[in-house]
């Protein structure tokens, strides 16, 4: 179970990202059912050595926040409330949306873990943990 923090009128959480034997705890991660993909801030994942390489493709994504250029990377894992999803593809971008945000958990991640969001209790959990 993960406690959600209600800020800017939106639900935020904390996750742990693992890559090449290293890990970081990432806070200010938006739980966004309106986002198809999972994206993390370039400055954050750079701490793990997740950087753009010459063979990476740059793509354009768009949403309520506007248009952004991202690149995709497979990371070793994302840990959400004790449940770790291994070998998961994320998007990496600048994420300059005018407020403090380090990532977005999109529908790709939520569906993979079977996330249930209880907005009355401000918690999220995975049905795969049961």
C-alpha positions in Angstrom: 0.0 0.0 0.0 1.2 3.5 -0.9 -0.1 6.7 0.7 -1.0 9.3 -1.7 -0.2 13.0 -1.1 -2.9 15.4 -2.4 -1.1 18.4 -3.9 -2.1 20.9 -6.6 -5.4 19.0 -6.6 -3.7 15.8 -7.8 -2.5 12.5 -6.2 1.2 12.1 -5.8 3.3 9.2 -4.5 6.8 7.9 -4.0 8.5 5.1 -5.9 11.9 3.5 -6.0 13.6 3.1 -9.4 16.4 0.5 -9.9 18.9 0.5 -12.8 22.2 -1.3 -13.2 22.6 -2.2 -9.6 21.7 1.3 -8.3 18.5 2.7 -6.9 16.9 6.1 -6.1 13.8 7.0 -4.2 11.7 9.4 -6.3 9.1 11.6 -4.6 6.6 13.9 -6.2 5.4 11.3 -8.7 2.0 11.9 -10.1 -0.5 9.0 -10.3 -2.2 9.9 -13.6 -4.9 7.8 -15.1 -5.0 10.2 -18.0 -1.4 9.4 -19.1 -0.8 6.4 -21.3 2.9 6.2 -20.4 5.2 6.5 -17.4 7.7 9.3 -17.5 10.4 10.5 -15.2 12.3 13.7 -15.0 15.7 13.6 -16.8 17.5 15.2 -13.8 16.3 12.5 -11.5 17.1 9.4 -13.6 20.4 10.8 -14.6 21.5 10.0 -11.0 21.1 6.3 -12.0 23.0 6.7 -15.3 19.9 6.7 -17.4 20.9 9.2 -20.1 20.2 9.7 -23.8 22.5 7.8 -26.1 23.2 8.3 -29.8 21.0 5.3 -30.9 18.0 6.5 -28.8 15.0 7.8 -30.6 13.5 11.1 -29.5 9.7 11.1 -29.6 7.1 13.8 -29.0 4.3 13.4 -26.4 1.5 15.7 -25.8 -1.1 16.2 -23.1 -2.7 18.9 -21.0 0.7 20.2 -20.1 1.6 20.8 -23.7 4.1 19.0 -26.0 7.4 17.5 -24.8 10.3 15.6 -26.3 11.2 12.3 -24.6 13.4 9.3 -25.1 12.6 5.8 -24.0 14.7 3.5 -21.8 14.2 0.1 -20.2 15.1 0.2 -16.5 15.7 -2.7 -14.2 12.6 -2.0 -12.0 10.1 0.3 -10.3 9.1 -0.5 -6.8 5.6 0.6 -5.8 4.5 -0.2 -2.2 6.7 -3.3 -2.1 5.8 -4.6 -5.5 8.6 -4.4 -8.0 8.0 -4.5 -11.8 11.1 -5.7 -13.5 12.4 -4.6 -16.9 10.0 -1.7 -17.5 10.1 0.8 -20.3 9.9 4.5 -19.2 10.0 7.8 -21.0 12.5 10.4 -19.9 11.9 14.1 -20.4 12.5 17.6 -18.9 9.1 17.7 -17.3 8.9 21.5 -16.9 5.2 21.8 -16.1 5.3 24.8 -13.7 5.1 22.8 -10.5 7.3 20.4 -8.6 7.0 16.9 -10.3 9.6 14.2 -10.8 7.6 11.6 -12.6 4.2 10.4 -13.8 2.9 6.8 -13.3 0.8 6.2 -16.4 -1.7 3.6 -17.3 1.0 1.3 -18.7 2.4 0.9 -15.2 -0.9 1.0 -13.3 -2.4 -1.8 -15.5 0.8 -3.9 -15.2 0.6 -3.9 -11.4 -3.2 -4.0 -11.2 -3.3 -0.7 -9.3 -6.4 0.2 -7.2 -6.8 3.8 -6.2 -8.9 4.7 -3.2 -9.3 8.5 -3.2 -11.4 8.5 0.0 -8.5 7.0 2.0 -5.8 8.5 -0.3 -4.0 5.2 -0.8 -3.1 3.1 -3.8 -2.2 -0.6 -3.8 -1.8 -3.5 -6.2 -4.3 -6.3 -6.4 -1.2 -8.5 -7.2 0.0 -8.0 -3.6 -3.1 -9.8 -2.3 
